Each structure stands twice: as C-alpha cells, then as structure tokens.
Amino acid sequence: MPPRKFLIVVTVLLSLLHLYLGLRLLPALPGGPLTHLLGIGWLLLSWLLLPSALLARFIPQRWLADGVAWVGMLAMGFFSSLLLLTLLRDLLLLAASLGGLSSPSLAQDSALAVIGLAALISLIGFVNARRLATVVEVEVPLKDLPAALHGFSIVQISDIHVGPTIKRNYLARIVHRVNALDADLVAITGDLVDGRVRELQAHTAPLAELRARHGSFFVTGNHEYYSNAAEWIVELRRLGLRVLLNEHVLIEHAGATLLLAGITDYSAGHFDPAQASDPQAALRGAPAALTKVLLAHQPRSAEAAASAGFDLQISGHTHGGQFFPWNYFVPLQQPWTAGLHRLRQMWVYVSRGTGYWGPPKRFGAPSEITRLRLMRA
C-alpha cells in the first residue's frame, strides 16, 4: 500500500475508534458539561498522539523526538486497554438489556470502571515493562546429546528494541544480569534495535561487555531490516558479537562438539534477496551426527528448520503477546506464542522477549532472560 494511502486509512480508522469511545463513554460519565469537555479534549489529544508516536523518528532534534515518542507510546498503551474494555462493557450492557437489568447507574458505574481499569492496567503494564526481565530456566531434553554437553547453557535475550524509550541504561542492566549467569554462550535472537546506527550506537555499546564461555551470537530480526540491517551487522561485529547469516559454527566444549547455526529473519528476503532465510544453507558443509541448535528470530521458521534436521530452534519475535489481548492474535501469524514446544523431532523455544516494542507496557506476558540447558534425554 502506498504511504499516502496507508496514512489516510490509519487516520480514518483512528478517527472512527476515537469517535466510538466518545459516543459510548462520555454520555454516561457524571459531572456534566465540564466532564464532557475534558473527555473531548483528551480524545482529540489522543487522536494526535497515537500517530505521532510512530512519526517522531522524523523529528531532527533527538531529545524532542524521544519525548514525543514517549508521550505517544504511553497514550497508545492506554488507548488500547480503553478500547478493549469499552467493547467488553458494551457486551455487558447488551446482556443486561436483554435480561431486563439495564439502568442509568449501571451505565455510569461501568463507564467509570472502564476508565479506572484501563488506567490501572496501563500503570501495572508500565512497571512490568520497565523493570529488569526475570531469568526463566528451561531444560531441553535432547536425544543423543554427548555426555560432555549435558547441562550446556545458552542464555537467550531477544526483542529488546533499543530505540526511543529503551536506552543505554536499560540495556546495561540486561547485560549485567546475563553476565551473572555464567553462560556457555549468549544468543541474541533479533529485534535488538529500532533505529539507525548513528542514532543508537551509544545506546547499544553495553553489548561489548557481554561475557560467555564461547562468545555471544546474533541473528537478525525483522526490525533490523527496518533500521538498515547491513549497518547493524557491521556495528555488532565491531562490538564483538558473532553475526550468523545462514551459517553455522562448531563449538568445542569439554571434548564434544555442538553445532550452532543462525539464519536471517523469516522476512529478510523481502528486504535483501541475498539474505533470504535458509536453514538448509546454514548447515552446508556441516559434519553429520552432531547436536544442531538453530537461532531463528521468528517461530514460523520451524517447519523449514525441522526439515533441515535441527534438534532445537531458539526464537523470539512474539513478545508473548506483550499485553492482553494481543496474545490471542499471535497464533494468526506464528505457530506458538511462548514457551517450549515440539515439532516432529525438533524442540522449539519461543521467548516472550527481554524488552518491549511500542507502548512501554507488559500485562500478562512478562519479559524474560532465558537460560536454556541442554539435557540428555
């Protein structure tokens, strides 16, 4: 869709959704004309702020762009919950009407409850999003895993989205916690950034401090391609990360060998045909009969990965839905939302992500730093 047409569609949709909220909530609120005027003022402000959150990156002054993005993203998070709860309220009022239980007090109380709950959910979601991700322990039973690799630990971080609202200090705390886990290797499964190298170079610098016995590895996510993936590949290599682009490395550990492969994002071919995601290519020239672990940003790479013969795929992308009700929409695009799953002979682990995208809000889908341990089945 051409950008101009897309902008028109989004503007019309946002206008209709804000009009719906105004018509459904404002008449039921107490306080008279003053309340209505304040409500109309907020709806107009929200209508302006939501698109500005995404367009702020075009503001030349970085401090102003980040400020506009912060306010816009907060408004977006609140609007999302308010819209959902208003829809649920309408279903409740419809049921009450059919049951002969509707009343002005029910309409008023439910409207106040919707606004209060939306504010509370947004506040809890903000705290959850901004606090440091907890460590999730996952054991993966693998058939024919060499005894020397039993307990081998891979610490995964994913979907941090360094950008307008996630900066150096946020990332530095993640790096500090990862280093404390004394991992055998660190895997970063894409969507690390939302912005160009020149904008975020100082904020991704803490990645140079990552420490693991066999190093830190990175695969691209779709957001890297929105932010000039070629530049980020160069920058991440400069910081000491090994970027795997449809290729593999052999990890020698205690006399045994582990094959670690990484593929480009599932959608990479749309941005650069030379980087089209290819699990088969990632195994080219690999020795047979090794335990094979694949880093792949999107869970939907799993079908091709299983056919290629991998034993474990480690992914992110979904954020676990990030906040209700989006967790119910993830299956429309991805086979799994979060956790450990089985596809034929291959295990797939899907992280809920270590940061967040868009609204600084996590509700019902906490962020995570994942320590996966390979175990003999």
C-alpha positions in Angstrom: 0.0 0.0 0.0 1.4 3.4 -0.9 2.5 5.5 2.1 0.0 8.3 1.4 -3.0 5.8 1.1 -1.8 4.0 4.3 -1.7 7.3 6.2 -5.3 8.1 5.1 -6.5 4.7 6.1 -4.9 4.9 9.5 -6.2 8.5 10.1 -9.8 7.4 9.2 -9.6 4.3 11.4 -8.2 6.2 14.4 -10.9 8.9 13.9 -13.7 6.2 14.0 -12.3 4.4 17.0 -12.0 7.7 19.0 -15.5 8.7 17.9 -16.7 5.3 19.2 -15.1 5.8 22.6 -16.6 9.3 22.9 -20.1 8.2 22.0 -20.0 5.1 24.3 -18.3 6.6 27.4 -18.8 10.4 27.6 -22.7 10.4 27.8 -22.5 8.0 30.8 -20.0 9.9 32.8 -21.1 12.1 35.8 -20.0 15.8 36.1 -22.0 17.4 33.3 -20.6 19.6 30.5 -17.1 20.1 32.1 -16.5 16.4 32.2 -17.6 16.1 28.6 -15.3 18.9 27.5 -12.4 17.3 29.3 -13.2 14.0 27.7 -13.4 15.5 24.2 -10.1 17.3 24.8 -8.4 14.0 25.8 -9.9 12.2 22.7 -8.6 14.9 20.4 -5.1 14.8 22.1 -5.0 11.0 21.9 -6.0 11.1 18.2 -3.0 13.3 17.6 -0.5 11.5 19.9 -1.0 7.9 18.5 0.4 8.6 15.0 3.0 10.9 16.4 4.5 8.0 18.4 5.5 6.4 15.2 6.3 9.5 13.2 8.5 11.0 15.9 11.6 9.4 14.4 11.5 12.1 11.6 11.9 14.9 14.1 15.6 16.1 13.7 16.1 17.0 17.4 16.7 13.7 19.1 15.6 14.8 22.6 12.3 16.1 21.1 11.7 13.0 19.0 12.2 10.8 22.0 9.9 12.9 24.2 7.2 12.9 21.6 7.6 9.1 21.2 7.4 8.6 25.0 4.1 10.5 25.3 2.7 8.9 22.2 3.5 5.4 23.2 2.0 5.9 26.7 -1.1 7.2 25.1 -1.2 4.2 22.7 -1.0 1.8 25.6 -3.8 3.4 27.5 -5.9 3.7 24.4 -5.5 0.0 23.6 -6.8 -1.0 27.0 -9.6 1.6 27.0 -10.8 0.4 23.6 -10.9 -3.3 24.6 -12.6 -2.6 27.9 -15.2 -0.4 26.2 -16.0 -3.2 23.8 -16.4 -5.6 26.8 -18.6 -3.0 28.5 -20.9 -2.8 25.5 -21.3 -6.6 25.6 -22.1 -6.4 29.3 -24.7 -3.7 28.7 -26.2 -5.6 25.9 -26.6 -8.7 28.1 -28.0 -6.6 30.9 -30.5 -5.1 28.5 -31.6 -8.4 27.2 -32.0 -9.6 30.8 -34.0 -6.5 31.7 -31.3 -5.3 34.1 -30.1 -2.2 32.4 -30.2 1.1 34.3 -28.5 4.6 34.2 -26.5 3.7 37.3 -25.1 0.6 35.6 -24.1 2.6 32.5 -22.4 5.2 34.7 -20.6 2.8 37.0 -19.4 0.6 34.1 -18.1 3.7 32.3 -16.1 4.8 35.3 -14.9 1.2 35.8 -13.6 1.0 32.3 -11.6 4.2 32.6 -10.2 3.2 36.0 -9.3 -0.3 34.9 -7.6 1.0 31.7 -5.5 3.4 33.8 -4.6 0.6 36.4 -3.7 -1.9 33.7 -1.5 0.7 31.9 0.2 1.6 35.2 0.9 -2.1 36.0 2.0 -2.7 32.5 4.4 0.2 32.6 6.1 -1.1 35.8 6.3 -4.6 34.3 7.8 -3.3 31.0 10.4 -1.0 32.6 11.7 -3.4 35.3 14.6 -5.8 34.6 13.5 -9.0 33.0 13.4 -12.1 35.2 15.5 -15.2 34.5 13.5 -18.1 33.1 15.1 -21.6 33.4 14.3 -24.1 30.7 15.6 -27.6 30.3 15.6 -29.1 26.8 15.9 -32.9 26.6 17.9 -33.9 23.5 18.3 -37.4 22.2 21.9 -38.5 21.5 23.3 -35.4 23.3 27.0 -36.1 24.2 27.6 -36.5 27.9 30.1 -33.6 27.8 27.3 -31.3 26.6 24.8 -32.3 29.4 24.0 -29.1 31.2 25.4 -26.8 28.5 23.8 -23.4 29.0 22.6 -21.0 26.4 21.4 -17.6 27.7 18.9 -16.0 25.3 17.9 -12.4 25.1 15.5 -11.3 22.4 13.4 -8.4 21.2 14.9 -5.7 23.3 14.1 -2.9 20.8 16.7 -0.3 21.8 15.1 2.9 20.5 13.0 5.9 21.6 12.1 4.6 25.0 14.8 1.9 25.6 18.3 3.3 26.0 21.8 2.5 27.3 21.0 2.1 31.0 18.1 -0.3 30.3 20.4 -2.5 28.1 23.3 -2.2 30.5 21.2 -3.8 33.3 20.3 -6.7 31.0 24.0 -7.3 30.1 24.9 -7.2 33.8 22.3 -9.9 34.7 23.3 -12.0 31.7 26.9 -11.9 32.7 26.0 -13.1 36.2 24.5 -16.3 34.7 28.0 -17.5 33.6 26.6 -18.9 30.3 28.4 -21.2 28.0 27.2 -19.0 25.2 24.8 -16.0 24.7 22.2 -15.9 21.9 20.5 -12.7 20.8 17.6 -13.7 18.6 16.8 -10.5 16.8 14.8 -7.2 17.0 17.6 -5.7 19.1 17.1 -2.2 17.7 14.6 0.3 16.4 16.6 3.0 14.7 19.8 3.6 12.7 23.4 3.0 13.9 24.1 6.8 14.0 21.1 7.3 16.4 21.7 4.3 18.7 25.4 3.5 18.6 26.0 4.9 22.1 23.0 3.0 23.5 24.0 -0.4 22.2 27.6 -0.1 23.4 26.9 -2.2 26.6 26.7 -5.3 24.3 30.5 -5.2 24.1 30.5 -6.1 27.8 28.7 -9.4 27.3 30.7 -12.4 28.6 30.2 -16.1 27.9 32.5 -19.1 27.7 32.1 -19.5 23.9 31.1 -16.0 23.0 27.9 -14.1 22.0 25.9 -14.7 18.8 23.3 -12.7 17.0 20.7 -13.3 14.3 18.7 -10.6 12.5 15.0 -9.9 13.3 12.6 -8.0 11.1 13.2 -4.8 12.9 16.9 -4.8 11.9 15.8 -4.7 8.3 13.6 -1.7 9.1 16.7 0.0 10.5 19.4 -0.8 7.8 20.5 -4.3 8.7 23.7 -4.0 6.8 24.9 -1.2 9.0 23.9 -3.0 12.2 25.7 -6.2 11.2 28.9 -4.2 10.8 28.3 -2.4 14.1 27.5 -5.6 16.1 30.6 -7.3 14.8 32.6 -4.3 15.9 31.1 -4.8 19.4 32.4 -8.4 19.4 29.2 -10.3 18.5 29.3 -13.1 16.0 26.5 -12.5 13.5 25.2 -15.7 11.9 23.8 -15.2 8.4 22.5 -18.6 7.2 25.7 -20.2 8.5 27.0 -22.3 11.4 29.9 -22.5 13.8 31.2 -25.5 15.7 31.5 -25.1 19.4 34.1 -27.3 21.1 33.2 -27.9 24.7 34.9 -30.4 27.1 35.9 -32.6 24.3 32.5 -32.6 22.5 31.2 -30.6 19.6 28.0 -28.6 19.3 26.7 -27.2 16.0 25.3 -23.7 16.4 23.6 -22.2 13.4 21.8 -18.9 12.7 19.5 -17.8 10.0 18.4 -14.4 8.8 14.8 -13.3 9.7 12.0 -15.1 8.0 11.1 -11.9 6.0 14.7 -10.9 5.2 14.4 -11.9 1.5 11.8 -9.1 1.0 14.4 -6.5 2.0 17.5 -8.2 0.5 17.2 -11.3 -1.7 20.8 -12.2 -1.0 19.8 -12.6 2.7 16.8 -14.7 2.3 16.3 -17.0 5.3 17.7 -20.5 4.6 18.1 -23.2 7.3 19.5 -25.7 4.7 22.2 -23.3 3.7 23.0 -22.8 7.4 24.1 -26.5 7.5 26.1 -26.5 4.3 29.4 -28.3 4.9 28.5 -29.3 8.5 29.7 -32.7 9.9 27.0 -35.3 10.4 25.7 -36.7 13.7 26.2 -33.5 15.8 23.6 -31.9 18.0 22.3 -29.0 16.0 20.9 -25.8 17.6 19.4 -23.0 15.4 18.9 -19.4 16.2 16.0 -18.0 14.2 14.1 -14.9 15.1 10.6 -16.0 14.1 9.0 -19.2 15.3 7.5 -19.8 11.9 11.0 -20.7 10.6 10.5 -24.0 12.5 8.9 -26.0 9.6 12.0 -25.5 7.4 14.4 -25.9 10.3 12.8 -29.3 11.3 13.1 -30.5 7.7 16.8 -29.4 7.6 17.4 -31.7 10.6 17.9 -29.3 13.6 17.4 -30.6 17.1 16.5 -27.3 18.7 15.3 -23.9 17.4 15.5 -20.8 19.7 13.3 -17.9 18.7 11.6 -14.7 19.8 9.5 -12.2 17.9 6.1 -12.7 19.5 6.8 -10.9 22.8 4.3 -13.5 24.2 1.7 -11.0 23.0 3.2 -8.3 25.3 -0.2 -7.3 26.7 -3.7 -8.6 26.7 -5.5 -9.3 24.3 -2.7 -9.4 21.7 -1.5 -12.8 23.0 -4.7 -14.2 21.3 -3.7 -12.6 17.9 -0.2 -14.1 17.8 -1.4 -17.5 16.5 -2.8 -15.8 13.4 0.8 -15.3 12.3 3.0 -17.7 14.4 2.6 -21.3 15.3 3.4 -20.6 19.0 3.2 -17.6 21.3 5.7 -18.6 24.0 7.4 -21.5 25.8 8.9 -24.9 24.8 7.2 -26.8 22.0 7.8 -29.9 19.9 7.7 -30.1 16.1 8.3 -33.7 14.9 11.9 -34.5 16.1 12.8 -30.8 16.9 12.2 -28.7 20.0 11.3 -25.0 19.6 11.7 -22.5 22.4 9.9 -19.1 22.0 11.0 -16.3 24.3 8.5 -13.6 25.4 11.3 -11.1 24.8 13.6 -9.1 27.0 12.3 -5.6 26.2 9.2 -4.4 24.6 8.0 -2.7 21.4 5.8 0.3 21.1 3.9 1.1 24.3 6.0 0.6 27.5 3.5 -1.9 28.7 3.5 -5.6 29.6 0.5 -7.2 31.1 0.1 -11.0 31.3 3.3 -11.5 29.3 6.3 -10.8 31.5 9.7 -10.1 29.8 12.4 -12.7 30.2 16.1 -13.6 30.1 16.1 -17.3 29.3 18.7 -19.8 30.4 18.3 -23.0 28.3 20.2 -26.0 29.5 20.7 -28.9 27.1 20.0 -32.2 28.8 20.5 -35.8 27.8 17.1 -37.3 27.1 
